[in-house]
């Protein structure tokens, strides 16, 4: 097994985040007030988010937004992250493709999520906030924010999707070790949770449900703000440190990617690796394909509709222009909990609508087969979410072999799977299965969405 790492120095950590919206000819449609259906004003978001984050969310003019020195200093604990040439995987596939991955699993919490958690906690602390709330699926965002909250002296309540709360107890333990309160969602602690449990007593939860509970608690708690790990523009913004570093590292490798791949839930790790490379396409006309890999059981980009929808199940959030399966969509209980979200962020949705990117759907068993092959070839056990990106990268490498042409592939390894070994146990024992979303179920959800929006 042979690998080659391309390492940057501390001075190479980006000093500014890249705001792709500034370079888009077709800006994403605005967030809407769900009551008036009018574009949301900044002051309407202030009760929910720190003001600096609202400004970042609505900024459509500045391509570069300075990273505060205190945030950058904390990034130095694990950034810059390595770029790795996956010679082992190339050999296993017998492909002419060159495969590179950006290894975000080296962060203190094992995933890319810390890039935004540190920033959001910093801005909340700077505003004088004492308490924050959030949701988490597989627990990677919750773990990251728990670490960041403790670093800035904030109290944190995390609503963790119930099925992941049960499937991934050690992620819950990590959050609690850092001092966070963790509640299985749906819960009886909020009006939204009680309503959902009354209607569906055995419901195992979704990110949409957990968001509803976290938003409700934030609104009702004095000096408290809501933070989130994906979907919205400012979260995408913070993650661009990934791709900005990868640009320099690909130059060190003497190559430029033909295709950039990332797994897709709400869009942040995808945005982090893809947006800086899309900048070259938008501003220089450089050719690069961008591929989002989502689960077949939650296929908002490949089978969803583009329209306004709520970001949560109870309808507390603004209306977001997105590719969606409907905010009341109940995803299958796959192990890639971080990808079990009904919609895509507004920036990614606009990019997809305008043809700047494409999406593929990956079956659960295919993702674990890819993860196992990658682990054996490269010595890293990936998170089930990241396994979707690996599966898509393998498809690209196999296509290069079929065509007999070289292809440079870059994918984002968004996190490791060392706390997901129960999922691997099930896969190796033959106890996992694929989940297919039927056309009937899909149409039912979208029909309900049409009625709600009208």
C-alpha positions as CSV (number, residue, x, y, z in Angstrom):
1,X,0.0,0.0,0.0
2,X,1.5,3.3,-1.1
3,X,0.1,6.8,-0.5
4,X,1.5,10.3,-0.9
5,X,0.5,13.2,1.2
6,X,0.6,16.9,0.1
7,X,1.0,19.0,3.3
8,X,0.6,22.7,3.7
9,X,2.1,24.8,6.5
10,X,0.2,26.8,9.2
11,X,0.7,30.0,7.2
12,X,-1.3,28.5,4.3
13,X,-4.5,28.3,6.3
14,X,-6.9,30.6,4.4
15,X,-7.4,34.1,5.8
16,X,-10.8,34.5,4.2
17,X,-13.8,32.3,3.4
18,X,-15.0,32.2,-0.2
19,X,-18.6,33.5,-0.8
20,X,-19.6,31.9,-4.1
21,X,-22.9,33.8,-4.3
22,X,-21.0,37.0,-5.2
23,X,-19.8,35.3,-8.4
24,X,-23.1,33.8,-9.5
25,X,-25.0,35.5,-12.3
26,X,-28.2,33.9,-11.2
27,X,-28.4,34.5,-7.4
28,X,-30.3,32.0,-5.3
29,X,-33.9,33.1,-4.7
30,X,-34.4,34.8,-1.3
31,X,-35.5,33.2,1.9
32,X,-39.2,34.0,2.5
33,X,-41.1,34.8,5.6
34,X,-43.5,31.9,5.9
35,X,-46.4,34.2,7.0
36,X,-46.1,37.0,4.4
37,X,-44.3,35.0,1.7
38,X,-42.1,38.1,1.3
39,X,-38.3,38.1,1.2
40,X,-36.9,37.8,4.6
41,X,-35.2,40.9,6.2
42,X,-32.1,40.7,8.3
43,X,-33.9,41.8,11.4
44,X,-36.3,38.9,11.1
45,X,-33.4,36.5,11.5
46,X,-31.7,38.3,14.4
47,X,-33.8,36.5,17.1
48,X,-32.6,33.1,15.7
49,X,-28.9,33.7,14.7
50,X,-26.0,35.9,15.7
51,X,-26.1,39.1,13.7
52,X,-22.7,38.5,12.1
53,X,-23.9,35.2,10.8
54,X,-27.1,36.8,9.4
55,X,-24.9,39.3,7.6
56,X,-22.9,36.4,6.1
57,X,-26.1,34.6,5.2
58,X,-27.5,37.5,3.2
59,X,-24.2,38.7,1.7
60,X,-24.4,38.5,-2.1
61,X,-21.6,41.0,-3.1
62,X,-18.4,40.2,-1.3
63,X,-16.5,37.1,-2.7
64,X,-14.2,37.0,0.3
65,X,-15.1,37.3,4.0
66,X,-12.3,37.6,6.4
67,X,-11.8,34.8,8.9
68,X,-11.5,36.3,12.4
69,X,-8.0,35.8,13.9
70,X,-9.4,33.9,16.9
71,X,-11.1,31.4,14.7
72,X,-8.0,31.0,12.5
73,X,-5.9,30.4,15.6
74,X,-8.3,27.6,16.6
75,X,-8.1,26.2,13.1
76,X,-4.4,25.8,13.6
77,X,-5.1,22.9,16.0
78,X,-5.8,20.6,13.0
79,X,-5.6,22.7,9.8
80,X,-4.3,22.6,7.1
81,X,-5.6,19.0,6.6
82,X,-3.7,16.6,4.3
83,X,-4.4,16.0,0.6
84,X,-3.6,12.3,-0.2
85,X,-3.0,10.6,-3.5
86,X,-4.8,7.2,-3.1
87,X,-2.3,4.9,-4.8
88,X,-3.7,1.9,-2.9
89,X,-7.2,2.5,-4.2
90,X,-6.0,3.2,-7.7
91,X,-4.1,-0.2,-7.7
92,X,-7.1,-2.0,-6.2
93,X,-9.3,-0.6,-9.0
94,X,-6.7,-1.1,-11.7
95,X,-7.7,2.3,-13.1
96,X,-5.8,4.9,-15.1
97,X,-7.5,7.5,-13.0
98,X,-5.5,9.5,-10.4
99,X,-7.5,9.6,-7.2
100,X,-7.0,12.3,-4.5
101,X,-8.8,12.8,-1.3
102,X,-8.9,15.7,1.2
103,X,-8.7,14.2,4.6
104,X,-11.0,16.1,7.0
105,X,-11.2,13.2,9.4
106,X,-8.0,14.5,11.2
107,X,-9.9,17.2,13.1
108,X,-10.3,16.7,16.9
109,X,-13.8,15.4,16.5
110,X,-13.1,13.4,13.3
111,X,-15.0,15.4,10.7
112,X,-15.2,18.6,8.7
113,X,-18.0,19.9,10.9
114,X,-15.6,21.7,13.2
115,X,-14.8,24.3,10.5
116,X,-18.2,25.9,11.0
117,X,-18.8,25.0,14.6
118,X,-15.8,27.1,15.7
119,X,-17.0,30.0,13.6
120,X,-20.6,29.9,14.8
121,X,-19.6,29.6,18.5
122,X,-17.2,32.5,18.1
123,X,-19.8,34.8,16.7
124,X,-22.4,33.9,19.3
125,X,-19.9,34.4,22.1
126,X,-18.8,37.8,20.6
127,X,-22.5,38.9,20.6
128,X,-22.8,38.0,24.3
129,X,-24.9,34.9,23.8
130,X,-24.7,32.4,26.7
131,X,-26.8,29.4,25.4
132,X,-27.0,27.8,21.9
133,X,-29.1,25.0,20.5
134,X,-28.7,22.7,17.5
135,X,-29.8,19.5,15.8
136,X,-27.6,16.6,14.8
137,X,-28.1,13.5,12.6
138,X,-25.3,11.0,12.9
139,X,-23.8,13.2,15.7
140,X,-20.8,14.6,13.9
141,X,-22.1,18.2,13.9
142,X,-23.3,17.8,17.5
143,X,-19.8,16.6,18.5
144,X,-18.2,19.5,16.7
145,X,-20.4,22.1,18.2
146,X,-20.1,20.6,21.7
147,X,-16.3,21.0,21.4
148,X,-16.7,24.5,20.1
149,X,-19.3,25.5,22.7
150,X,-17.0,24.4,25.5
151,X,-14.0,26.3,24.0
152,X,-16.0,29.5,24.0
153,X,-17.9,29.0,27.4
154,X,-21.3,28.4,25.9
155,X,-24.1,26.1,27.2
156,X,-25.3,23.8,24.4
157,X,-28.5,21.7,24.0
158,X,-28.4,19.1,21.1
159,X,-31.5,17.4,19.7
160,X,-30.1,14.2,18.2
161,X,-32.3,12.3,15.7
162,X,-33.6,9.3,17.7
163,X,-32.5,6.6,15.4
164,X,-28.9,7.9,15.5
165,X,-29.2,8.4,19.2
166,X,-29.8,4.7,19.5
167,X,-27.5,3.5,16.6
168,X,-24.5,5.7,17.6
169,X,-24.3,5.9,21.5
170,X,-20.7,6.9,21.5
171,X,-21.3,10.1,19.5
172,X,-23.8,10.9,22.2
173,X,-21.1,10.2,24.8
174,X,-18.7,12.5,23.0
175,X,-21.1,15.4,23.1
176,X,-21.8,14.7,26.8
177,X,-18.1,14.5,27.6
178,X,-17.7,18.0,26.1
179,X,-20.5,19.2,28.4
180,X,-23.5,19.3,26.1
181,X,-27.0,18.2,26.9
182,X,-28.2,15.6,24.4
183,X,-31.9,14.9,23.8
184,X,-33.3,12.2,21.5
185,X,-35.6,13.8,18.9
186,X,-38.6,13.8,18.7
187,X,-38.9,14.4,22.4
188,X,-41.6,15.5,24.8
189,X,-39.6,18.7,25.8
190,X,-41.0,20.8,23.0
191,X,-44.4,21.5,21.4
192,X,-43.1,20.3,18.0
193,X,-41.8,17.1,19.5
194,X,-45.0,16.4,21.4
195,X,-47.1,17.0,18.3
196,X,-45.0,14.6,16.2
197,X,-45.0,11.9,18.9
198,X,-48.7,12.2,19.4
199,X,-49.3,11.7,15.7
200,X,-46.6,9.0,15.3
201,X,-45.7,7.4,18.7
202,X,-42.9,5.2,17.3
203,X,-41.4,7.8,14.9
204,X,-37.6,7.4,14.8
205,X,-37.0,11.1,13.9
206,X,-35.4,13.1,11.1
207,X,-33.2,16.1,10.8
208,X,-36.3,18.2,10.0
209,X,-37.9,17.2,13.3
210,X,-34.7,17.8,15.3
211,X,-34.4,21.3,13.7
212,X,-37.9,22.1,14.8
213,X,-37.2,21.3,18.4
214,X,-33.8,23.1,18.4
215,X,-35.4,26.3,16.9
216,X,-38.3,26.2,19.3
217,X,-36.0,25.9,22.3
218,X,-33.8,28.7,21.1
219,X,-36.7,31.1,20.6
220,X,-38.1,30.4,24.1
221,X,-34.8,30.6,26.0
222,X,-33.4,34.0,27.0
223,X,-30.0,35.0,25.6
224,X,-30.0,31.9,23.3
225,X,-29.3,31.4,19.6
226,X,-29.8,28.6,17.2
227,X,-26.9,27.2,15.3
228,X,-26.9,24.6,12.5
229,X,-24.5,22.3,10.7
230,X,-25.7,22.5,7.1
231,X,-28.0,23.9,4.5
232,X,-27.8,27.7,5.0
233,X,-25.3,29.9,3.2
234,X,-23.2,31.0,6.1
235,X,-22.5,27.3,7.0
236,X,-21.4,26.6,3.5
237,X,-19.2,29.6,3.6
238,X,-17.2,28.5,6.6
239,X,-16.5,25.1,5.0
240,X,-14.7,26.6,2.0
241,X,-11.4,26.4,3.8
242,X,-11.4,22.8,2.6
243,X,-11.4,23.6,-1.1
244,X,-9.2,26.6,-0.7
245,X,-6.5,24.4,0.8
246,X,-7.1,21.7,-1.8
247,X,-6.5,24.2,-4.6
248,X,-2.9,24.8,-3.3
249,X,-2.4,21.1,-2.7
250,X,-3.5,20.1,-6.2
251,X,-1.0,22.6,-7.5
252,X,1.7,20.9,-5.4
253,X,0.7,17.6,-7.0
254,X,1.0,19.2,-10.4
255,X,-2.6,18.3,-11.3
256,X,-6.1,19.8,-11.6
257,X,-9.2,17.7,-10.9
258,X,-11.4,16.7,-13.8
259,X,-14.1,15.9,-11.3
260,X,-14.7,16.9,-7.7
261,X,-16.9,14.6,-5.6
262,X,-18.5,14.8,-2.1
263,X,-21.3,13.2,-0.2
264,X,-24.5,15.2,0.1
265,X,-26.9,15.7,3.0
266,X,-27.6,19.4,3.3
267,X,-24.6,20.4,1.4
268,X,-21.7,21.7,3.6
269,X,-18.9,19.2,3.0
270,X,-19.9,19.3,-0.7
271,X,-19.8,23.1,-0.7
272,X,-16.5,23.1,1.2
273,X,-14.6,21.1,-1.4
274,X,-16.5,22.1,-4.5
275,X,-17.2,25.9,-4.3
276,X,-13.5,27.0,-4.6
277,X,-13.1,24.9,-7.7
278,X,-16.4,26.1,-9.1
279,X,-15.0,29.6,-8.7
280,X,-12.5,28.8,-11.5
281,X,-15.4,27.7,-13.7
282,X,-17.5,30.8,-12.9
283,X,-14.8,33.4,-13.2
284,X,-12.3,31.8,-15.7
285,X,-14.4,29.3,-17.6
286,X,-12.2,26.4,-16.4
287,X,-13.7,23.0,-17.0
288,X,-14.4,20.8,-13.9
289,X,-17.3,18.5,-13.2
290,X,-18.8,18.7,-9.8
291,X,-20.7,15.6,-8.4
292,X,-22.8,15.3,-5.3
293,X,-23.3,11.7,-4.0
294,X,-26.5,11.2,-2.0
295,X,-28.3,8.1,-0.6
296,X,-30.8,6.4,-2.9
297,X,-33.2,6.4,0.1
298,X,-33.1,10.2,0.4
299,X,-32.7,11.5,-3.2
300,X,-33.6,15.2,-3.1
301,X,-31.2,16.2,-5.8
302,X,-31.8,13.3,-8.2
303,X,-35.6,12.9,-7.7
304,X,-36.8,15.9,-5.7
305,X,-38.5,19.1,-6.9
306,X,-37.2,22.6,-6.9
307,X,-39.5,24.9,-5.0
308,X,-39.9,26.7,-1.7
309,X,-40.1,24.5,1.3
310,X,-39.5,24.6,5.1
311,X,-36.1,23.6,6.4
312,X,-37.8,21.7,9.3
313,X,-40.8,19.5,9.9
314,X,-42.9,21.7,12.1
315,X,-42.6,24.7,9.7
316,X,-40.7,27.1,12.1
317,X,-38.0,28.0,9.6
318,X,-38.1,30.5,6.7
319,X,-39.2,29.1,3.4
320,X,-36.0,28.0,1.4
321,X,-35.8,27.7,-2.4
322,X,-34.5,24.1,-2.6
323,X,-34.6,20.7,-4.3
324,X,-36.8,18.9,-1.8
325,X,-38.7,15.7,-1.0
326,X,-41.0,17.6,1.2
327,X,-40.3,18.8,4.8
328,X,-42.5,16.0,6.2
329,X,-40.5,13.3,4.4
330,X,-39.6,10.5,6.7
331,X,-36.3,9.0,5.5
332,X,-35.3,5.4,5.9
333,X,-33.2,4.5,8.9
334,X,-29.9,4.2,7.0
335,X,-26.6,4.4,8.9
336,X,-25.5,7.6,7.1
337,X,-27.5,9.7,9.5
338,X,-25.9,12.9,8.3
339,X,-27.4,12.5,4.8
340,X,-31.0,11.9,6.0
341,X,-32.3,15.4,5.2
342,X,-35.2,16.2,2.9
343,X,-33.7,19.2,1.1
344,X,-30.7,20.9,-0.4
345,X,-29.4,24.3,0.5
346,X,-30.4,27.2,-1.7
347,X,-26.9,27.8,-3.3
348,X,-26.5,24.2,-4.2
349,X,-30.1,24.0,-5.5
350,X,-29.4,27.0,-7.8
351,X,-26.2,25.5,-9.0
352,X,-28.0,22.3,-9.8
353,X,-30.8,24.2,-11.5
354,X,-28.3,26.1,-13.7
355,X,-26.4,23.0,-14.7
356,X,-23.1,23.7,-12.8
357,X,-23.2,20.4,-11.0
358,X,-24.7,16.9,-11.1
359,X,-25.9,14.4,-8.6
360,X,-25.8,10.6,-8.3
361,X,-27.7,8.4,-5.9
362,X,-25.8,5.6,-4.0
363,X,-27.4,2.5,-2.5
364,X,-26.5,1.7,1.1
365,X,-24.9,-1.6,0.4
366,X,-22.8,-0.1,-2.4
367,X,-21.6,2.6,-0.1
368,X,-20.4,0.1,2.5
369,X,-18.8,-2.0,-0.2
370,X,-16.9,1.1,-1.3
371,X,-16.0,2.0,2.3
372,X,-14.6,-1.5,2.9
373,X,-12.5,-1.4,-0.2
374,X,-11.2,2.0,0.6
375,X,-10.3,0.9,4.2
376,X,-8.4,-2.1,2.9
377,X,-6.6,0.0,0.3
378,X,-5.9,3.1,2.2
379,X,-6.0,2.1,5.9
380,X,-8.7,4.6,6.9
381,X,-12.2,3.5,7.9
382,X,-14.6,6.2,6.5
383,X,-17.8,7.5,8.0
384,X,-20.9,6.0,6.3
385,X,-21.6,9.5,4.9
386,X,-18.2,9.8,3.3
387,X,-18.6,6.3,1.9
388,X,-21.1,7.7,-0.6
389,X,-18.4,10.0,-2.0
390,X,-16.0,7.1,-2.2
391,X,-18.6,5.0,-4.1
392,X,-19.1,7.9,-6.6
393,X,-15.3,8.4,-6.9
394,X,-15.0,4.6,-7.7
395,X,-17.7,4.9,-10.3
396,X,-15.6,7.7,-11.9
397,X,-12.4,5.6,-11.8
398,X,-14.2,2.6,-13.3
399,X,-15.5,4.8,-16.1
400,X,-12.0,6.0,-16.8
401,X,-10.8,2.4,-17.0
402,X,-13.7,1.5,-19.3
403,X,-12.8,4.4,-21.6
404,X,-9.1,3.8,-21.3
405,X,-8.5,7.4,-20.5
406,X,-6.8,9.1,-17.5
407,X,-9.0,11.1,-15.2
408,X,-8.1,13.1,-12.1
409,X,-10.6,12.7,-9.3
410,X,-10.7,14.6,-6.1
411,X,-13.1,13.7,-3.3
412,X,-13.7,14.9,0.2
413,X,-13.2,12.4,3.0
414,X,-15.5,14.3,5.3
415,X,-15.0,12.1,8.4
416,X,-13.8,8.8,9.8
417,X,-16.0,5.9,10.8
418,X,-14.3,4.7,14.0
419,X,-17.5,5.5,16.0
420,X,-19.6,3.8,13.4
421,X,-18.3,0.3,13.7
422,X,-21.8,-1.1,14.7
423,X,-22.8,-0.2,11.2
424,X,-19.8,-2.1,9.8
425,X,-20.6,-5.0,12.0
426,X,-24.1,-5.2,10.5
427,X,-22.7,-4.9,7.0
428,X,-20.1,-7.6,7.4
429,X,-22.8,-9.9,9.0
430,X,-25.1,-9.4,6.0
431,X,-27.7,-7.6,8.1
432,X,-27.9,-4.3,6.2
433,X,-30.2,-3.8,3.2
434,X,-30.9,-1.2,0.6
435,X,-33.9,1.2,0.9
436,X,-35.6,2.4,-2.2
437,X,-38.0,5.3,-2.3
438,X,-41.1,4.3,-4.3
439,X,-42.6,6.7,-6.8
440,X,-45.9,6.5,-4.9
441,X,-44.3,7.6,-1.7
442,X,-42.4,10.4,-3.5
443,X,-45.4,11.8,-5.2
444,X,-47.4,11.6,-2.0
445,X,-44.9,13.8,-0.2
446,X,-44.6,16.3,-3.0
447,X,-48.3,16.6,-3.4
448,X,-48.6,17.5,0.3
449,X,-45.8,20.0,-0.2
450,X,-47.7,21.7,-3.1
451,X,-50.8,22.1,-0.8
452,X,-48.7,23.6,2.0
453,X,-46.9,26.1,-0.1
454,X,-50.1,27.3,-1.9
